[in-house]
Amino acid sequence: MYSDPTWPELIRNAVATAEESLLRQLPELQDIATHNHEKVLKAFQAERVSTYHLQGTTGYGLGDSGREVLDSVVASILGTEAALVRGQFVSGTHAIAAALFGVLRPGDHVISVSGPPYDTLEEVIGIRGKGQGSLMDFGVSYDAIPLDSQGNLQYELLSKSITDKTHMVMVQRSRGYAWRNSLMIAQIKELVTFIRTNFPQIIIFVDNCYGELVEKQEPGDIGVDLMAGSLIKNLGGSLAPTGGYVAGRSDLVRLTAQRLTAPGIGEHMGATLEWQRLFYQGLFFSPLTVSESIKGAVFSAAFWGALGFEVHPEPDAPRTDLIQAVKLGARDKMISFCQGIQKGSPIDSHALPIPSGMPGYDDEVIMAGGTFIQGSTSEFSADGPLREPYIVYQQGGISHIYVQMGNVLAALNLWQQGLIR
């Protein structure tokens, strides 16, 4: 990366350290990227994707072969029987909620085995916001089991928590807004083996947001029953303008589709409008953008570590999602960090992010991300809730160079305000 001689020495040194760290990991990162590029290409070819599949439909969207083929392509990539890829999903949270409400019934019990859920799922479950139609409002009970101090699943506690009402265990693959390890595919595979051996009737659901195409395998490849995610994250390749997906066992995907639309309609309707080509093209680009995001995250971890901040994961740690956390330790540093990132954005670089309330969050949130698609974390963003110990979570990156430039601007902003020395 270009290093400006006018930058303070500590920032120039941090850039050099981060570039060395990234260079060491490039062969392994490229191996994963090549594998996933080939997988996505073969999925397109196997489903015989054609020009006419790229055209959208209007109205009811009946007979939309492009929609049906896209479902099959995504199912193939994720290693599942079926998939439901729809622009009608407004977010990853919506896709997850549709899956949970589609599969669970009053009286069922669900256990989150990776600790508390992502903030926006608290109201879906009913931990916050009583009386607005949450799972708990509909008679679904819920428990959460924290990860142990090493970031591993706690099987003894899980066994004790399972009852004859337990219908599902939930896994959040990414760290979300938490200072914890993300769960590697190998760890989720251990869970699958444990559940299949001891409690075969229980459904295994994975919140796959930020995790697609980071490793060589997906949750579907190791026997997970159902998963969900957003298209303005990994699989959208920075081109999808909206949308999400649910993938897994055919019967469970169909139940989700009944919830998304209506019983009897399910997956058979839903116009694809102008976004069909963007879904396909973004999906094809996604191994590239994910690979670039991971390179950017490695640089970011090494860069901020060299500046004296705690980072998670560490630069050399194996990765299973796009998220890079930086612990800033103070409210003013967190705000300055995000405002510096914003200065490096292609859109709204002149804007000044400030903390504010957001639907689904209990705390104020500050978000930096001058993206072409609103909220598209596949492009590059940095955000987090304004609460102790003031951690910023970076996600995505169309190119690792863009991520590097944003991080340097964030550091310069902190330095100019006297917040780092």
C-alpha positions as CSV (number, residue, x, y, z in Angstrom):
1,M,0.0,0.0,0.0
2,Y,1.1,3.6,-0.7
3,S,2.6,5.2,2.4
4,D,2.5,9.0,2.6
5,P,5.7,10.5,4.1
6,T,3.5,13.2,5.7
7,W,1.8,10.6,7.8
8,P,3.0,10.2,11.4
9,E,5.6,7.6,11.9
10,L,3.5,5.3,14.0
11,I,0.9,5.0,11.2
12,R,3.5,4.4,8.6
13,N,5.0,1.7,10.7
14,A,1.6,0.1,11.4
15,V,0.9,0.0,7.6
16,A,4.2,-1.8,7.0
17,T,3.5,-4.3,9.8
18,A,0.0,-5.0,8.4
19,E,1.2,-5.5,4.8
20,E,3.8,-8.0,6.0
21,S,1.1,-9.9,7.9
22,L,-1.2,-10.0,4.9
23,L,1.6,-11.1,2.6
24,R,2.3,-14.2,4.8
25,Q,-1.3,-15.3,4.5
26,L,-2.0,-14.7,0.9
27,P,-1.3,-18.3,-0.4
28,E,-3.8,-19.8,2.0
29,L,-6.4,-17.1,1.3
30,Q,-6.0,-17.5,-2.4
31,D,-6.4,-21.3,-2.1
32,I,-9.8,-20.8,-0.5
33,A,-10.8,-18.2,-3.0
34,T,-9.9,-20.4,-5.9
35,H,-11.9,-23.3,-4.5
36,N,-15.0,-21.1,-4.0
37,H,-14.7,-19.5,-7.4
38,E,-14.7,-22.9,-9.0
39,K,-17.6,-24.1,-6.9
40,V,-19.8,-21.1,-7.8
41,L,-18.9,-21.4,-11.5
42,K,-19.7,-25.1,-11.6
43,A,-23.1,-24.4,-9.9
44,F,-24.0,-21.9,-12.6
45,Q,-23.0,-24.3,-15.4
46,A,-24.7,-27.3,-13.8
47,E,-28.0,-25.4,-13.6
48,R,-27.6,-24.2,-17.3
49,V,-28.1,-20.6,-16.4
50,S,-29.1,-18.7,-19.6
51,T,-29.8,-15.2,-20.7
52,Y,-33.5,-15.5,-20.2
53,H,-33.0,-16.5,-16.5
54,L,-31.7,-13.0,-15.9
55,Q,-35.0,-11.3,-16.8
56,G,-37.3,-10.4,-14.0
57,T,-41.0,-10.7,-13.7
58,T,-43.8,-8.5,-12.4
59,G,-47.1,-8.9,-10.6
60,Y,-47.5,-12.4,-9.2
61,G,-44.3,-13.6,-10.6
62,L,-45.8,-16.9,-11.8
63,G,-43.7,-19.2,-13.9
64,D,-40.5,-17.4,-13.1
65,S,-37.8,-19.9,-14.2
66,G,-35.0,-17.5,-13.4
67,R,-36.2,-17.4,-9.8
68,E,-36.4,-21.2,-9.6
69,V,-33.0,-21.7,-11.2
70,L,-31.4,-19.1,-8.8
71,D,-32.8,-21.1,-5.9
72,S,-31.1,-24.2,-7.3
73,V,-27.8,-22.5,-7.9
74,V,-27.7,-21.2,-4.3
75,A,-28.7,-24.5,-2.9
76,S,-25.8,-26.1,-4.8
77,I,-23.3,-23.6,-3.5
78,L,-24.5,-24.0,0.1
79,G,-24.7,-27.8,0.0
80,T,-28.4,-28.0,0.6
81,E,-31.5,-29.7,-0.9
82,A,-33.3,-26.4,-1.5
83,A,-33.0,-22.7,-1.2
84,L,-35.4,-19.7,-1.2
85,V,-33.6,-16.6,-2.6
86,R,-35.9,-13.6,-2.5
87,G,-35.8,-9.8,-2.8
88,Q,-38.9,-9.8,-0.6
89,F,-36.6,-10.5,2.4
90,V,-35.8,-7.0,3.6
91,S,-32.7,-8.2,5.6
92,G,-30.9,-11.1,7.1
93,T,-32.9,-10.7,10.3
94,H,-36.1,-11.0,8.2
95,A,-34.9,-14.2,6.5
96,I,-34.0,-15.7,9.9
97,A,-37.3,-14.7,11.4
98,A,-39.3,-16.2,8.5
99,A,-37.4,-19.5,9.0
100,L,-38.0,-19.5,12.7
101,F,-41.7,-18.7,12.5
102,G,-42.1,-21.0,9.6
103,V,-40.7,-24.1,11.4
104,L,-41.4,-23.5,15.1
105,R,-44.9,-24.0,16.6
106,P,-46.5,-23.0,19.9
107,G,-45.1,-25.1,22.7
108,D,-41.8,-25.7,21.0
109,H,-38.5,-24.9,22.8
110,V,-35.5,-23.4,21.0
111,I,-31.9,-23.2,22.4
112,S,-29.2,-20.8,21.2
113,V,-26.0,-22.7,21.7
114,S,-23.7,-19.8,20.8
115,G,-24.8,-17.4,23.5
116,P,-27.1,-14.4,23.2
117,P,-28.4,-13.8,19.7
118,Y,-27.5,-10.8,17.5
119,D,-29.2,-7.6,18.7
120,T,-31.9,-7.5,16.0
121,L,-33.1,-11.0,16.9
122,E,-33.8,-10.1,20.5
123,E,-37.2,-8.7,19.6
124,V,-37.9,-11.6,17.1
125,I,-37.4,-14.1,20.0
126,G,-39.1,-11.9,22.6
127,I,-36.2,-11.1,24.9
128,R,-37.1,-7.4,24.3
129,G,-40.3,-5.8,23.0
130,K,-43.1,-7.9,24.5
131,G,-46.5,-8.0,22.9
132,Q,-45.5,-7.4,19.3
133,G,-45.7,-10.9,17.9
134,S,-42.4,-12.4,18.9
135,L,-41.8,-16.2,19.2
136,M,-42.3,-16.0,22.9
137,D,-45.7,-14.2,22.3
138,F,-46.7,-17.2,20.3
139,G,-45.7,-19.7,23.0
140,V,-42.2,-20.7,21.9
141,S,-39.8,-20.9,24.8
142,Y,-36.2,-20.0,24.6
143,D,-32.8,-20.6,26.3
144,A,-29.3,-19.5,25.5
145,I,-26.1,-21.3,26.4
146,P,-22.9,-19.2,26.4
147,L,-19.7,-20.3,24.7
148,D,-17.0,-21.3,27.2
149,S,-13.9,-19.2,27.9
150,Q,-12.1,-20.7,24.9
151,G,-15.0,-19.9,22.5
152,N,-16.3,-23.5,22.3
153,L,-19.8,-25.0,22.5
154,Q,-20.7,-26.4,25.9
155,Y,-22.2,-29.8,25.3
156,E,-22.8,-30.8,28.9
157,L,-24.9,-27.7,29.5
158,L,-26.7,-28.3,26.2
159,S,-27.6,-31.9,27.2
160,K,-29.0,-30.6,30.5
161,S,-31.0,-27.9,28.7
162,I,-32.7,-30.1,26.2
163,T,-36.3,-31.2,27.0
164,D,-38.9,-33.2,25.2
165,K,-40.2,-29.8,23.9
166,T,-36.8,-28.8,22.3
167,H,-37.4,-28.6,18.6
168,M,-34.4,-26.6,17.4
169,V,-30.9,-25.5,18.4
170,M,-29.7,-22.2,16.9
171,V,-26.1,-21.3,16.0
172,Q,-24.9,-17.8,15.2
173,R,-21.8,-18.5,13.1
174,S,-20.4,-14.9,13.2
175,R,-19.5,-12.9,16.3
176,G,-22.2,-10.3,15.6
177,Y,-21.8,-7.5,18.0
178,A,-19.9,-9.6,20.6
179,W,-16.3,-9.9,21.6
180,R,-16.1,-13.7,21.0
181,N,-14.8,-16.3,18.5
182,S,-16.9,-16.9,15.5
183,L,-17.7,-20.6,15.0
184,M,-15.7,-22.4,12.5
185,I,-17.3,-25.0,10.2
186,A,-15.3,-27.7,12.1
187,Q,-17.0,-26.6,15.4
188,I,-20.5,-26.6,13.8
189,K,-19.7,-30.1,12.4
190,E,-19.0,-31.3,15.9
191,L,-22.4,-30.0,17.0
192,V,-24.1,-31.7,14.1
193,T,-22.5,-35.0,15.1
194,F,-23.5,-34.5,18.7
195,I,-27.1,-33.7,17.9
196,R,-27.5,-36.5,15.3
197,T,-26.1,-39.0,17.7
198,N,-28.0,-38.0,20.8
199,F,-31.0,-36.0,19.8
200,P,-31.8,-36.8,16.1
201,Q,-35.2,-35.3,16.2
202,I,-33.9,-31.7,16.8
203,I,-33.5,-29.3,13.9
204,I,-30.1,-27.5,13.6
205,F,-30.4,-23.9,12.4
206,V,-27.5,-21.7,11.5
207,D,-27.5,-17.9,11.2
208,N,-25.0,-17.8,8.3
209,C,-24.8,-14.1,8.0
210,Y,-21.2,-12.9,7.1
211,G,-20.0,-16.5,6.8
212,E,-20.7,-17.6,3.2
213,L,-17.7,-18.5,1.1
214,V,-15.2,-17.7,3.8
215,E,-14.3,-21.3,4.3
216,K,-14.3,-24.1,1.7
217,Q,-17.4,-25.8,3.2
218,E,-20.8,-24.4,4.1
219,P,-23.1,-25.5,6.9
220,G,-25.2,-27.5,4.4
221,D,-22.1,-29.5,3.4
222,I,-21.8,-30.8,7.0
223,G,-25.5,-31.7,7.5
224,V,-27.1,-28.6,9.0
225,D,-30.9,-28.6,8.5
226,L,-31.5,-24.9,7.8
227,M,-29.6,-21.7,7.5
228,A,-30.3,-18.1,6.5
229,G,-28.5,-14.9,5.5
230,S,-28.6,-11.6,3.7
231,L,-27.9,-10.8,0.1
232,I,-26.4,-7.4,0.9
233,K,-23.7,-9.3,2.7
234,N,-21.5,-12.0,1.2
235,L,-23.6,-13.7,-1.4
236,G,-24.7,-10.5,-3.0
237,G,-21.2,-9.7,-4.2
238,S,-21.9,-6.0,-3.6
239,L,-24.4,-5.9,-6.5
240,A,-27.6,-7.2,-5.0
241,P,-29.8,-4.2,-4.1
242,T,-31.8,-6.0,-1.4
243,G,-32.9,-9.5,-0.4
244,G,-32.0,-12.6,1.6
245,Y,-32.1,-16.3,1.5
246,V,-33.0,-19.4,3.4
247,A,-31.5,-22.8,2.5
248,G,-31.7,-26.3,3.8
249,R,-33.9,-29.3,3.9
250,S,-36.7,-29.1,1.3
251,D,-39.5,-29.5,3.8
252,L,-38.1,-26.7,6.1
253,V,-37.5,-24.4,3.2
254,R,-41.1,-24.9,2.0
255,L,-42.4,-24.1,5.5
256,T,-40.3,-20.9,5.5
257,A,-41.8,-20.0,2.1
258,Q,-45.3,-20.3,3.5
259,R,-44.4,-17.8,6.1
260,L,-42.8,-15.4,3.7
261,T,-45.8,-15.3,1.4
262,A,-48.9,-17.2,2.6
263,P,-50.0,-20.8,3.1
264,G,-50.8,-22.4,-0.2
265,I,-48.6,-19.8,-2.1
266,G,-45.2,-20.5,-0.6
267,E,-42.3,-20.4,-3.0
268,H,-44.4,-20.3,-6.2
269,M,-45.0,-16.5,-6.3
270,G,-43.1,-13.3,-5.9
271,A,-42.0,-11.0,-8.7
272,T,-38.3,-10.5,-9.3
273,L,-38.6,-7.1,-11.0
274,E,-35.3,-5.5,-12.0
275,W,-33.0,-7.3,-9.5
276,Q,-32.8,-10.7,-11.1
277,R,-29.6,-10.1,-13.1
278,L,-28.0,-8.3,-10.2
279,F,-28.7,-11.3,-8.0
280,Y,-27.1,-13.7,-10.4
281,Q,-24.2,-11.4,-11.2
282,G,-23.6,-10.5,-7.6
283,L,-23.6,-14.2,-6.7
284,F,-21.0,-14.9,-9.3
285,F,-18.8,-12.1,-8.1
286,S,-19.2,-13.1,-4.4
287,P,-16.2,-15.4,-4.1
288,L,-14.1,-12.4,-5.3
289,T,-15.6,-9.8,-3.0
290,V,-15.5,-12.2,0.0
291,S,-11.8,-12.9,-0.7
292,E,-11.1,-9.2,-0.9
293,S,-13.0,-8.6,2.4
294,I,-10.9,-11.2,4.2
295,K,-7.7,-9.7,2.9
296,G,-8.9,-6.3,4.2
297,A,-9.8,-7.8,7.6
298,V,-6.3,-9.4,8.0
299,F,-4.7,-6.0,7.2
300,S,-7.1,-4.2,9.6
301,A,-6.3,-6.6,12.5
302,A,-2.6,-6.3,12.0
303,F,-2.8,-2.5,11.5
304,W,-4.8,-1.7,14.7
305,G,-2.9,-4.2,16.7
306,A,0.3,-2.4,15.7
307,L,-1.2,0.8,16.9
308,G,-1.8,-0.7,20.3
309,F,-5.5,-1.7,20.2
310,E,-7.0,-5.1,21.0
311,V,-8.4,-6.8,17.9
312,H,-10.5,-9.9,17.4
313,P,-9.7,-12.1,15.6
314,E,-5.9,-11.7,15.7
315,P,-4.2,-11.2,12.3
316,D,-3.1,-14.8,11.9
317,A,-6.2,-16.5,13.3
318,P,-8.3,-18.7,11.0
319,R,-11.5,-17.0,9.8
320,T,-15.0,-18.1,9.2
321,D,-16.7,-14.7,8.7
322,L,-16.0,-11.2,7.4
323,I,-16.1,-9.4,10.7
324,Q,-13.1,-7.7,12.2
325,A,-13.5,-6.2,15.7
326,V,-11.4,-3.4,17.1
327,K,-11.7,-2.5,20.8
328,L,-11.4,1.3,21.1
329,G,-12.2,1.6,24.8
330,A,-13.8,5.1,24.7
331,R,-16.9,6.6,23.2
332,D,-15.0,9.5,21.5
333,K,-12.5,7.1,19.9
334,M,-15.3,5.0,18.5
335,I,-17.0,8.0,17.0
336,S,-13.8,9.3,15.6
337,F,-12.9,5.9,14.1
338,C,-16.3,5.7,12.2
339,Q,-16.0,9.3,11.0
340,G,-12.6,8.6,9.6
341,I,-13.8,5.5,7.8
342,Q,-16.6,7.5,6.3
343,K,-14.1,10.0,4.9
344,G,-12.7,7.2,2.7
345,S,-16.1,6.2,1.2
346,P,-17.0,6.7,-2.4
347,I,-20.5,7.8,-1.4
348,D,-21.2,10.5,1.2
349,S,-17.6,10.9,2.1
350,H,-18.5,14.4,3.3
351,A,-21.1,13.2,5.7
352,L,-20.4,12.9,9.4
353,P,-21.7,9.7,11.1
354,I,-23.2,10.3,14.6
355,P,-24.7,7.9,17.1
356,S,-28.5,7.4,16.7
357,G,-31.2,4.9,17.4
358,M,-32.0,2.2,14.9
359,P,-34.9,-0.2,14.6
360,G,-34.2,-3.5,16.3
361,Y,-31.3,-2.1,18.5
362,D,-31.5,-1.2,22.2
363,D,-28.4,1.0,22.2
364,E,-27.5,3.9,20.0
365,V,-25.6,2.7,17.0
366,I,-23.0,4.6,14.9
367,M,-22.5,3.4,11.4
368,A,-19.9,4.4,8.8
369,G,-20.4,3.2,5.2
370,G,-20.8,5.3,2.2
371,T,-22.2,2.4,0.1
372,F,-23.9,2.3,-3.2
373,I,-26.5,0.0,-1.7
374,Q,-27.8,1.3,1.6
375,G,-26.4,-0.7,4.5
376,S,-24.5,-3.0,2.2
377,T,-21.8,-4.5,4.4
378,S,-20.4,-6.4,1.5
379,E,-19.1,-3.1,0.2
380,F,-17.4,-2.0,3.4
381,S,-18.7,-0.6,6.6
382,A,-17.8,-0.1,10.2
383,D,-20.3,0.2,13.0
384,G,-21.4,-0.9,16.4
385,P,-23.6,-0.1,19.4
386,L,-22.4,2.7,21.7
387,R,-21.7,0.7,24.8
388,E,-18.8,-0.4,26.9
389,P,-16.1,-1.3,25.9
390,Y,-16.8,0.6,22.7
391,I,-16.0,-1.9,20.0
392,V,-16.2,-1.2,16.2
393,Y,-17.1,-4.1,13.9
394,Q,-15.8,-3.8,10.4
395,Q,-17.4,-5.9,7.6
396,G,-16.9,-6.5,3.9
397,G,-14.8,-4.7,1.4
398,I,-15.2,-4.5,-2.4
399,S,-11.4,-4.5,-2.6
400,H,-8.8,-4.9,0.2
401,I,-7.0,-1.8,-1.0
402,Y,-10.2,0.2,-0.3
403,V,-10.4,-1.3,3.2
404,Q,-6.7,-0.4,3.8
405,M,-7.3,3.2,2.8
406,G,-10.4,3.4,5.0
407,N,-8.5,2.1,8.1
408,V,-5.6,4.5,7.5
409,L,-8.0,7.5,7.3
410,A,-9.7,6.3,10.6
411,A,-6.3,6.2,12.3
412,L,-5.3,9.6,10.9
413,N,-8.6,11.0,12.2
414,L,-7.9,9.7,15.7
415,W,-4.3,11.0,15.5
416,Q,-5.4,14.5,14.4
417,Q,-7.9,14.6,17.3
418,G,-5.2,13.6,19.8
419,L,-6.8,10.3,20.5
420,I,-3.8,8.2,19.6
421,R,-0.1,8.9,19.9
